[in-house]
């Protein structure tokens, strides 16, 4: 984990002590951002400087448009919608937000997120017109990329939309952000 245990640094130490001569750094963020993927690279490269002999390191490319990833997300959405007692009127694909300044200075993250949303729309033609693209996790005083998921659910509520589904294709597994912020706070805010 980058911010938990076992830490990224401990993982590297373990692999090197096991004699690994080649290491693949595979970020579990499908879309690249300097605030996430690059911070992992910085941590790995910085940590490896303490070693005299550094293993060969390969960095996996972002997989935001991988047909395997898109199909996995589409399948998950379909399976979860099928479990509901009533179909959602809208499906929100919400990604972790980044400050607007990062996007304006060339961070490709918003483009990667938009490409993921479009690929999911194409993979789910029966739901394509219901899919809305959004970002979550705004904090501080900076301007953030949008649209903001909180504003979107408020607008949907005002429009009389009562059944929504939210998924977060910027994460490969649930985490504090998806469970607390989306399934907890956003859900309560909508209700």
ZADO-1210 file (C-alpha; in nm, 4 decimals, padded with zeros to 6 digits):
<atoms>
<atom x="00.0000" y="00.0000" z="00.0000" code="UNK" pos="1"/>
<atom x="00.1140" y="00.3523" z="-00.0656" code="UNK" pos="2"/>
<atom x="-00.0418" y="00.4861" z="00.2554" code="UNK" pos="3"/>
<atom x="-00.1057" y="00.1700" z="00.4583" code="UNK" pos="4"/>
<atom x="00.0465" y="-00.1579" z="00.5648" code="UNK" pos="5"/>
<atom x="00.2183" y="-00.3485" z="00.4246" code="UNK" pos="6"/>
<atom x="00.3782" y="-00.0415" z="00.2754" code="UNK" pos="7"/>
<atom x="00.5136" y="-00.0131" z="-00.0755" code="UNK" pos="8"/>
<atom x="00.8620" y="00.0214" z="00.0708" code="UNK" pos="9"/>
<atom x="00.8260" y="-00.2971" z="00.2794" code="UNK" pos="10"/>
<atom x="00.7015" y="-00.4797" z="-00.0279" code="UNK" pos="11"/>
<atom x="01.0079" y="-00.3708" z="-00.2236" code="UNK" pos="12"/>
<atom x="01.2380" y="-00.4728" z="00.0631" code="UNK" pos="13"/>
<atom x="01.0709" y="-00.8151" z="00.0768" code="UNK" pos="14"/>
<atom x="01.1101" y="-00.8721" z="-00.2982" code="UNK" pos="15"/>
<atom x="01.4748" y="-00.7651" z="-00.2967" code="UNK" pos="16"/>
<atom x="01.5538" y="-00.9853" z="00.0069" code="UNK" pos="17"/>
<atom x="01.3940" y="-01.2767" z="-00.1811" code="UNK" pos="18"/>
<atom x="01.6453" y="-01.2171" z="-00.4597" code="UNK" pos="19"/>
<atom x="01.4122" y="-01.0713" z="-00.7202" code="UNK" pos="20"/>
<atom x="01.6238" y="-00.9345" z="-01.0020" code="UNK" pos="21"/>
<atom x="01.3262" y="-00.7937" z="-01.1967" code="UNK" pos="22"/>
<atom x="01.0264" y="-00.6144" z="-01.0514" code="UNK" pos="23"/>
<atom x="00.7108" y="-00.5030" z="-01.2291" code="UNK" pos="24"/>
<atom x="00.5479" y="-00.1962" z="-01.0774" code="UNK" pos="25"/>
<atom x="00.1785" y="-00.2301" z="-01.1585" code="UNK" pos="26"/>
<atom x="-00.0344" y="00.0530" z="-01.0261" code="UNK" pos="27"/>
<atom x="-00.3901" y="-00.0425" z="-00.9425" code="UNK" pos="28"/>
<atom x="-00.5080" y="00.2933" z="-01.0735" code="UNK" pos="29"/>
<atom x="-00.6317" y="00.2317" z="-01.4295" code="UNK" pos="30"/>
<atom x="-00.5909" y="00.5993" z="-01.5263" code="UNK" pos="31"/>
<atom x="-00.2557" y="00.7768" z="-01.4927" code="UNK" pos="32"/>
<atom x="-00.2216" y="01.0875" z="-01.2796" code="UNK" pos="33"/>
<atom x="00.0816" y="01.2626" z="-01.1417" code="UNK" pos="34"/>
<atom x="-00.0945" y="01.2718" z="-00.8047" code="UNK" pos="35"/>
<atom x="-00.1396" y="00.8939" z="-00.7847" code="UNK" pos="36"/>
<atom x="00.0623" y="00.6818" z="-01.0261" code="UNK" pos="37"/>
<atom x="00.3581" y="00.9192" z="-01.0383" code="UNK" pos="38"/>
<atom x="00.3683" y="00.9515" z="-00.6596" code="UNK" pos="39"/>
<atom x="00.4031" y="00.5726" z="-00.6452" code="UNK" pos="40"/>
<atom x="00.6899" y="00.5872" z="-00.8947" code="UNK" pos="41"/>
<atom x="00.8561" y="00.8598" z="-00.6891" code="UNK" pos="42"/>
<atom x="00.8286" y="00.6482" z="-00.3737" code="UNK" pos="43"/>
<atom x="00.9693" y="00.3376" z="-00.5439" code="UNK" pos="44"/>
<atom x="01.2593" y="00.5167" z="-00.7133" code="UNK" pos="45"/>
<atom x="01.3459" y="00.7063" z="-00.3961" code="UNK" pos="46"/>
<atom x="01.3352" y="00.3909" z="-00.1839" code="UNK" pos="47"/>
<atom x="01.5530" y="00.1935" z="-00.4254" code="UNK" pos="48"/>
<atom x="01.8314" y="00.4507" z="-00.3861" code="UNK" pos="49"/>
<atom x="01.9220" y="00.2925" z="-00.0510" code="UNK" pos="50"/>
<atom x="02.0370" y="-00.0256" z="-00.2298" code="UNK" pos="51"/>
<atom x="02.3763" y="-00.0808" z="-00.3927" code="UNK" pos="52"/>
<atom x="02.2302" y="-00.3251" z="-00.6445" code="UNK" pos="53"/>
<atom x="01.8947" y="-00.2260" z="-00.7842" code="UNK" pos="54"/>
<atom x="01.6735" y="-00.4814" z="-00.9562" code="UNK" pos="55"/>
<atom x="01.5556" y="-00.4140" z="-01.3087" code="UNK" pos="56"/>
<atom x="01.2312" y="-00.2229" z="-01.2790" code="UNK" pos="57"/>
<atom x="00.9532" y="-00.2156" z="-01.5342" code="UNK" pos="58"/>
<atom x="00.6508" y="00.0098" z="-01.4999" code="UNK" pos="59"/>
<atom x="00.3222" y="-00.1188" z="-01.6426" code="UNK" pos="60"/>
<atom x="00.1361" y="00.1297" z="-01.8560" code="UNK" pos="61"/>
<atom x="-00.2052" y="00.2630" z="-01.7535" code="UNK" pos="62"/>
<atom x="-00.4854" y="00.0256" z="-01.8482" code="UNK" pos="63"/>
<atom x="-00.7812" y="00.2641" z="-01.8623" code="UNK" pos="64"/>
<atom x="-00.8827" y="00.1461" z="-02.2103" code="UNK" pos="65"/>
<atom x="-00.7807" y="-00.2184" z="-02.1822" code="UNK" pos="66"/>
<atom x="-01.0612" y="-00.4308" z="-02.3285" code="UNK" pos="67"/>
<atom x="-01.0180" y="-00.6723" z="-02.0376" code="UNK" pos="68"/>
<atom x="-01.0582" y="-00.3973" z="-01.7799" code="UNK" pos="69"/>
<atom x="-01.3532" y="-00.2378" z="-01.9593" code="UNK" pos="70"/>
<atom x="-01.5271" y="-00.5746" z="-01.9915" code="UNK" pos="71"/>
<atom x="-01.4680" y="-00.6484" z="-01.6224" code="UNK" pos="72"/>
<atom x="-01.6233" y="-00.3139" z="-01.5241" code="UNK" pos="73"/>
<atom x="-01.9143" y="-00.3601" z="-01.7657" code="UNK" pos="74"/>
<atom x="-01.9781" y="-00.7099" z="-01.6332" code="UNK" pos="75"/>
<atom x="-01.9699" y="-00.5861" z="-01.2745" code="UNK" pos="76"/>
<atom x="-02.2159" y="-00.3075" z="-01.3543" code="UNK" pos="77"/>
<atom x="-02.4523" y="-00.5453" z="-01.5341" code="UNK" pos="78"/>
<atom x="-02.4389" y="-00.8087" z="-01.2595" code="UNK" pos="79"/>
<atom x="-02.5058" y="-00.5511" z="-00.9886" code="UNK" pos="80"/>
<atom x="-02.7907" y="-00.3864" z="-01.1801" code="UNK" pos="81"/>
<atom x="-02.9466" y="-00.7303" z="-01.2299" code="UNK" pos="82"/>
<atom x="-02.9514" y="-00.7767" z="-00.8503" code="UNK" pos="83"/>
<atom x="-03.1540" y="-00.4600" z="-00.7924" code="UNK" pos="84"/>
<atom x="-03.5290" y="-00.4715" z="-00.7406" code="UNK" pos="85"/>
<atom x="-03.5685" y="-00.1873" z="-00.9926" code="UNK" pos="86"/>
<atom x="-03.3321" y="-00.0680" z="-01.2632" code="UNK" pos="87"/>
<atom x="-03.1504" y="00.2603" z="-01.1965" code="UNK" pos="88"/>
<atom x="-03.2664" y="00.5626" z="-01.3905" code="UNK" pos="89"/>
<atom x="-02.9065" y="00.6880" z="-01.4097" code="UNK" pos="90"/>
<atom x="-02.5647" y="00.5267" z="-01.3709" code="UNK" pos="91"/>
<atom x="-02.2916" y="00.7568" z="-01.2470" code="UNK" pos="92"/>
<atom x="-01.9296" y="00.6700" z="-01.3201" code="UNK" pos="93"/>
<atom x="-01.7407" y="00.8673" z="-01.0574" code="UNK" pos="94"/>
<atom x="-01.3638" y="00.9055" z="-01.0547" code="UNK" pos="95"/>
<atom x="-01.1356" y="01.0533" z="-00.7918" code="UNK" pos="96"/>
<atom x="-01.0987" y="01.4220" z="-00.8675" code="UNK" pos="97"/>
<atom x="-00.7764" y="01.6164" z="-00.9095" code="UNK" pos="98"/>
<atom x="-00.7095" y="01.9891" z="-00.8821" code="UNK" pos="99"/>
<atom x="-00.7841" y="02.1713" z="-01.2073" code="UNK" pos="100"/>
<atom x="-00.4292" y="02.3098" z="-01.2067" code="UNK" pos="101"/>
<atom x="-00.2887" y="01.9585" z="-01.2614" code="UNK" pos="102"/>
<atom x="-00.5094" y="01.9077" z="-01.5658" code="UNK" pos="103"/>
<atom x="-00.4229" y="02.2515" z="-01.7028" code="UNK" pos="104"/>
<atom x="-00.0516" y="02.1731" z="-01.6790" code="UNK" pos="105"/>
<atom x="-00.0785" y="01.8531" z="-01.8815" code="UNK" pos="106"/>
<atom x="-00.1850" y="01.5745" z="-01.6465" code="UNK" pos="107"/>
<atom x="-00.3659" y="01.3254" z="-01.8753" code="UNK" pos="108"/>
<atom x="-00.5954" y="01.1956" z="-01.5996" code="UNK" pos="109"/>
<atom x="-00.9177" y="01.3699" z="-01.7105" code="UNK" pos="110"/>
<atom x="-00.8685" y="01.2442" z="-02.0673" code="UNK" pos="111"/>
<atom x="-00.8040" y="00.8912" z="-01.9393" code="UNK" pos="112"/>
<atom x="-01.1211" y="00.9057" z="-01.7277" code="UNK" pos="113"/>
<atom x="-01.3312" y="01.0328" z="-02.0188" code="UNK" pos="114"/>
<atom x="-01.1902" y="00.7565" z="-02.2408" code="UNK" pos="115"/>
<atom x="-01.2828" y="00.4973" z="-01.9770" code="UNK" pos="116"/>
<atom x="-01.6370" y="00.6330" z="-01.9528" code="UNK" pos="117"/>
<atom x="-01.6780" y="00.6262" z="-02.3301" code="UNK" pos="118"/>
<atom x="-01.5449" y="00.2698" z="-02.3505" code="UNK" pos="119"/>
<atom x="-01.7878" y="00.1597" z="-02.0768" code="UNK" pos="120"/>
<atom x="-02.0745" y="00.3295" z="-02.2639" code="UNK" pos="121"/>
<atom x="-01.9818" y="00.1320" z="-02.5737" code="UNK" pos="122"/>
<atom x="-01.9610" y="-00.1902" z="-02.3710" code="UNK" pos="123"/>
<atom x="-02.3077" y="-00.1259" z="-02.2236" code="UNK" pos="124"/>
<atom x="-02.5209" y="-00.0104" z="-02.5178" code="UNK" pos="125"/>
<atom x="-02.8470" y="-00.0848" z="-02.3306" code="UNK" pos="126"/>
<atom x="-02.7437" y="00.1608" z="-02.0578" code="UNK" pos="127"/>
<atom x="-02.5317" y="00.4092" z="-02.2572" code="UNK" pos="128"/>
<atom x="-02.7886" y="00.6899" z="-02.2445" code="UNK" pos="129"/>
<atom x="-02.8157" y="00.6573" z="-01.8640" code="UNK" pos="130"/>
<atom x="-02.4410" y="00.6915" z="-01.7948" code="UNK" pos="131"/>
<atom x="-02.3143" y="01.0157" z="-01.6391" code="UNK" pos="132"/>
<atom x="-01.9453" y="01.1032" z="-01.5907" code="UNK" pos="133"/>
<atom x="-01.8417" y="01.2661" z="-01.2599" code="UNK" pos="134"/>
<atom x="-01.5629" y="01.3216" z="-01.0066" code="UNK" pos="135"/>
<atom x="-01.5578" y="01.2890" z="-00.6278" code="UNK" pos="136"/>
<atom x="-01.3266" y="01.3772" z="-00.3374" code="UNK" pos="137"/>
<atom x="-01.2935" y="01.7520" z="-00.3564" code="UNK" pos="138"/>
<atom x="-01.1219" y="01.9175" z="-00.0638" code="UNK" pos="139"/>
<atom x="-00.9350" y="02.2362" z="00.0113" code="UNK" pos="140"/>
<atom x="-00.9710" y="02.5701" z="-00.1633" code="UNK" pos="141"/>
<atom x="-00.8362" y="02.4781" z="-00.5070" code="UNK" pos="142"/>
<atom x="-01.0602" y="02.4492" z="-00.8125" code="UNK" pos="143"/>
<atom x="-01.1125" y="02.0848" z="-00.9083" code="UNK" pos="144"/>
<atom x="-01.2015" y="01.9153" z="-01.2338" code="UNK" pos="145"/>
<atom x="-01.5682" y="01.8457" z="-01.2776" code="UNK" pos="146"/>
<atom x="-01.8482" y="01.7787" z="-01.2895" code="UNK" pos="147"/>
<atom x="-01.8754" y="01.7139" z="-00.9161" code="UNK" pos="148"/>
<atom x="-02.0706" y="01.4015" z="-00.8221" code="UNK" pos="149"/>
<atom x="-02.2416" y="01.5777" z="-00.5310" code="UNK" pos="150"/>
<atom x="-02.3803" y="01.8452" z="-00.7637" code="UNK" pos="151"/>
<atom x="-02.4914" y="01.5787" z="-01.0092" code="UNK" pos="152"/>
<atom x="-02.6890" y="01.3794" z="-00.7501" code="UNK" pos="153"/>
<atom x="-02.8480" y="01.7037" z="-00.6267" code="UNK" pos="154"/>
<atom x="-02.9532" y="01.7870" z="-00.9843" code="UNK" pos="155"/>
<atom x="-03.0881" y="01.4366" z="-01.0404" code="UNK" pos="156"/>
<atom x="-03.2898" y="01.4584" z="-00.7200" code="UNK" pos="157"/>
<atom x="-03.4361" y="01.7948" z="-00.8280" code="UNK" pos="158"/>
<atom x="-03.5299" y="01.6353" z="-01.1628" code="UNK" pos="159"/>
<atom x="-03.7268" y="01.3661" z="-00.9818" code="UNK" pos="160"/>
<atom x="-03.4736" y="01.0896" z="-01.0443" code="UNK" pos="161"/>
<atom x="-03.5006" y="00.8522" z="-00.7481" code="UNK" pos="162"/>
<atom x="-03.2996" y="00.5458" z="-00.8509" code="UNK" pos="163"/>
<atom x="-02.9301" y="00.5891" z="-00.9263" code="UNK" pos="164"/>
<atom x="-02.6329" y="00.3563" z="-00.9279" code="UNK" pos="165"/>
<atom x="-02.2795" y="00.4832" z="-00.8714" code="UNK" pos="166"/>
<atom x="-01.9619" y="00.2983" z="-00.9618" code="UNK" pos="167"/>
<atom x="-01.6005" y="00.4091" z="-00.9393" code="UNK" pos="168"/>
<atom x="-01.3948" y="00.2798" z="-01.2355" code="UNK" pos="169"/>
<atom x="-01.0877" y="00.4666" z="-01.1135" code="UNK" pos="170"/>
<atom x="-01.0306" y="00.1930" z="-00.8560" code="UNK" pos="171"/>
<atom x="-00.9890" y="-00.1802" z="-00.9142" code="UNK" pos="172"/>
<atom x="-01.1321" y="-00.2629" z="-00.5710" code="UNK" pos="173"/>
<atom x="-01.3379" y="-00.0925" z="-00.3054" code="UNK" pos="174"/>
<atom x="-01.1474" y="00.1232" z="-00.0630" code="UNK" pos="175"/>
<atom x="-01.2132" y="00.3810" z="00.2046" code="UNK" pos="176"/>
<atom x="-01.3075" y="00.6343" z="-00.0609" code="UNK" pos="177"/>
<atom x="-01.5623" y="00.4178" z="-00.2391" code="UNK" pos="178"/>
<atom x="-01.7082" y="00.2642" z="00.0761" code="UNK" pos="179"/>
<atom x="-01.7185" y="00.5718" z="00.2986" code="UNK" pos="180"/>
<atom x="-01.7468" y="00.8641" z="00.0605" code="UNK" pos="181"/>
<atom x="-01.9637" y="00.7123" z="-00.2123" code="UNK" pos="182"/>
<atom x="-02.1590" y="00.4290" z="-00.0482" code="UNK" pos="183"/>
<atom x="-02.1902" y="00.6220" z="00.2777" code="UNK" pos="184"/>
<atom x="-02.1794" y="01.0003" z="00.2476" code="UNK" pos="185"/>
<atom x="-02.3043" y="01.0395" z="-00.1122" code="UNK" pos="186"/>
<atom x="-02.5790" y="00.7818" z="-00.0619" code="UNK" pos="187"/>
<atom x="-02.6993" y="00.9601" z="00.2509" code="UNK" pos="188"/>
<atom x="-02.6776" y="01.2968" z="00.0773" code="UNK" pos="189"/>
<atom x="-02.8941" y="01.1702" z="-00.2106" code="UNK" pos="190"/>
<atom x="-03.1534" y="01.0215" z="00.0261" code="UNK" pos="191"/>
</atoms>
